[in-house]
Amino acid sequence: MSPSLKLLATATVLAAAASAQCFSPTGTSIVPLLSPTLTYPVDDEGLSSAILLPFSFPIGGSSYDYIAVGSNGEIYFTDSTGVPNLPVNFGVTYVGALTQGSPRICAFGDDLEALPAGGWDIKVDDTVGGEVKISWEHVHYYFSSGADDFGMSITLYAGGSVRFDYSNGNWDNGAMYSLAGIGGGNNIGSTAPSSDLNFPGSSGAVGTVYQTGFAPWDLDNQGILFVPNMSGGYDWVVACGTPPNPPAYTQAYGQGCYDTSTFQSVYSYFTDATASQVLGGQSFTFIPGGTNYTMIAGGAPFVAPTGAAVDLLLTDDSEIAVTPSLPFNYLGTTPIATLSVNSNGFVNMAGTGVNYIYCYGSTYELLNANAPSFRANADYNPGATGSGHVYSEEIGGVLYVTWSGVYRYGNTTPETMQIQLDLASGMVTIVFGTMATTGYGLVVGYAPTGPCLDSGGINLATDLPVTTGVDLLAPAMALSADPAPVSTGTTGTTVTIQVDYSPEVVPGSGFVADLLIFSFSQNPGLDMTFLGAPGCFLYVSSLDLTLAIVGPAGPQTMAFNVPPGVSALTEVFVQAAALAPVNAFGVATSNGVKLFISDN
């Protein structure tokens, strides 16, 4: 067992024998606290001089011999000057403040000050070998009435472990935002998500871990132990006190049947250049079918422009008309004599001035264009200094439009992409070469004249082939529930359960008949093909309660009353079934929904 796991296991065992009061300040007052400004007193925005540790403390990839202690519940790791890099006044309340500059640790980062009634103090205790404990006693929130009164401590251990302990005081600070965590400095983990320190966890390889949230603060009367792991981050466990129950929630799982939606467009959206890098070296072909296109993976290889290629002289956000030797046979049925090429990575089935020019990886502009287009649309700028250009060339009845080493706006990585249009057949192939690692989004796809329904996009790695059709929105049955099912000793929640997209009992009748099935056990998804319902799955394991909903087609809702006194952590699983002639069994089913009942 690794050292961190051993220490965490020991802490878990000892937690059962922990005293009722986790926080117990000891030590002597820090003297003096200095005010970094002339405006605020030291009990509001104070910072200590350098405090020598009895050992070098490892954090953020370095070791430190000194700390400086702030009045807002934080310590900074410094040198003998005691001046941290980029100190934070008014409290460390967000991850950016936790990770900037010097490493820092916050037991409770907020805008704190001394309790008006007195007795306020910050203490340091290094009398126990191998550890240093810093305590804040009788503090409250700035601008509060003083009814809040709490304390907390940070204990540093020689091996790099850290412990937070919190008093059982009044922590409710209204709408203030607070933070507890360890920051490795130098922006380590500046994009890491907030964790819930009430439950054991790990930051993996990230040397920053934190919890943020609005009041009431939910770590009161607890102790949290953090241990460096073997990956460079921290593992943690509740080492004292009893954490609250996990909050109530609803969670959808599985899928309904049957989704018969069709769309006249097809596209995939990549959020940024890093995501669109996966396109490098790939190609995609659109095969005409008279009234639609089928998009498949693969196709003709990249064809490098020859000396006869025409430089279209495109600049940033520009377009130009191109007239091939014979019309492009759009859809295999509709000749288009003049096309237009946009610098931002697409070819329109119309001349210039028809489709919007200023498109930067925009699904909206694809789906709402005034003329059909084929797109590998990003914010390209062939007019940038050093950028490659866009060329057109006709070889063997195929029009090749090539973005050759073109920059995206704001970067200097040359990208190469080509749209090939087979003039006689109407087939189109998009071939990707080198892609950038920085820049904005990119849209790959095709749409006819808009407006088109938005399919939500596809995954090019798993969803192809896709054939476009008419716009028809007929999604699979869907079940949802809201709000979260909270049950306390005196109150319960009314949860609204909603069924969407139920098929009609008789097509055209305008009525649906649904059955809500409640179960205390979950089925991972039993394939109902053997019952004559292929593509449908059962997500409940028993019929503990059933409720019928009959009514006009459209969303169906039912109020489900969770009574007071339900044991926290109770799970209820729900699924809907509709009577309809959609298969031999005569039933369509929805996804499942888990109702996780708790007291908060």
Secondary structure, DSSP 8 states (H G I E B T S, - for coil): --HHHHHHHHHHHHHTT--S------SEE-S-EE-SSSSS-HHHH-EE--EEEEEEEEETTEEEEEEEEBTTSEEEEE-TT---SS--SS---SHHHHHSSS-EEEEEES-EEE-TTS--EEEEE--STTEEEEEEEEEEETTS-S--BEEEEEEEETTS-EEEEE-SSB---TT-EEEEEEE-STTTTTT-----TTS-EE-TT-S-EEEEEESS-TTTT-EEEEEE-TTSSEEEEEEES-------EEEEES--S----B-S-EEEEESSHHHHGGGTT-EEEEEE-SS-EEEEE--S------TT-EE----TT-EEEE--SS-EEETTTEEES-EEEETTTEEESS-TTSS-S--SS-HHHHHT-SS-EEEEE--B-TTSTT--EEEEEEETTEEEEEEEEE-BTT----EEEEEEEETTT--EEEEE----SSS--EEEEEE-SS---------TTTS--EE----B-----EEEEES--BB-SS-B-EEEEEEES---SSTTS-EEEEEEEEESSEEEEEEGGGGT-TT-EEEES--SEEEEEEEESS-EEEEEE--TT--TTEEEEEEEEEE-SSSTT-EEEEEEEEEEEB--
